[in-house]
């Protein structure tokens, strides 16, 4: 089978070696494993531009370079016309030679691919929509157009569209999917306490978006777990934030939630993992409000440190404005860390509409009250943690690979 992958995600060429964004590369290992050859149709970068990259660990038959373009303004749209025209021709030729066409959506290149695939109704196809599929969400017109084309079973034939969450009114080709992080083996070996910090290697340090541990060496997790019951016996409640320090992730709101809990007499702390443009603003807020003893900005950390934080924290806070499949929520639940998150995309579905976590309303008083209800009720906390762990552990890399194999076999 000749697998063609079309994506806006770049291939980075450095020193005669091809690289991909690290979590993407880990997933594509599984797709490549069940194809005879794999070909990419995507932009090519000559430098990583601070993107966390990993060398491609599987054989790539060919890379068809597409020029990146921007359609956020009228002038940019005019400039994009020649690039888009050339890309359409290249995509058409690549699709004609492929046995299975795999689109990575959303994105400008994905939009072109969504249109071209209409001319190949008999080809076997899949599309992974990694963004927010919620039909009620406000999104750019190009995203809405992609969703409309993919959902239209007259225009889009012989394709399974993988989306996060379950959405009422979806057409028959829309398939609820997931992104896995841990394997069955890691689950079986997870009932141990942290004993020793693992040796840290410079290449394994996280960046603002690197919280995917799916394909890491299994020995990394053999001695890593804490039960929810042990955490509720502590006097202090530990909160965790993982993500970019950016307006979209709203780290300040996470700090304000913990600040209000502290003012209400709760023994709480918050650690924020990640970097971003809001760091100085957050540092100023922490200093101004004398929160240094309860709020710590940890910055980018080694993945083992992030993993330990999951296992020693009571709650994960994710007041994000937009998500696809927020893996930090699934990963936190995997380790019995109860998520507190905004109801964007499929987050409410992931958290069982409040049975496996606290659904934020973005009203500070109301949200603090919700959290206090869980903090004050050990039985409720343990129930949420247990149900979250059971739900999250359904989605293993083993199951993920089995589902990919089925998709490729048609």
Protein Blocks (a to p, Z undefined) as FASTA:
>chain_A
ZZddddfbdcddeehiacddfklmmmmmmmmmmcfbdcddddddfbenlpacdddfbdcf
bdcddddddfkbfklmmmmmmmmmmmmmmmmmmmmmpmbdcdddedfklmmmmmmmmmmm
mbccddddfbdfbfkbccdfklmmmmmmmmmmklmghiacddedjdehiafkbccddddf
bdfklmmmmmcccfbdcdddfklpccfklccfklgcfklmmmgccdfklmmmpmbdcddd
eddddfklommlmmmmmmmmmmnopacddddedddjklmmmmmmmmmnopmlmpccebja
dfklmmmmmmmpfbdcdfbfbdcbdfklmmmmmnopacdddfehjlmmmnonopaoccde
hiaklmmmmmmmmmmmmklmmmmmmmmmmmmmmmcfklmmmmmmmmmnZZ
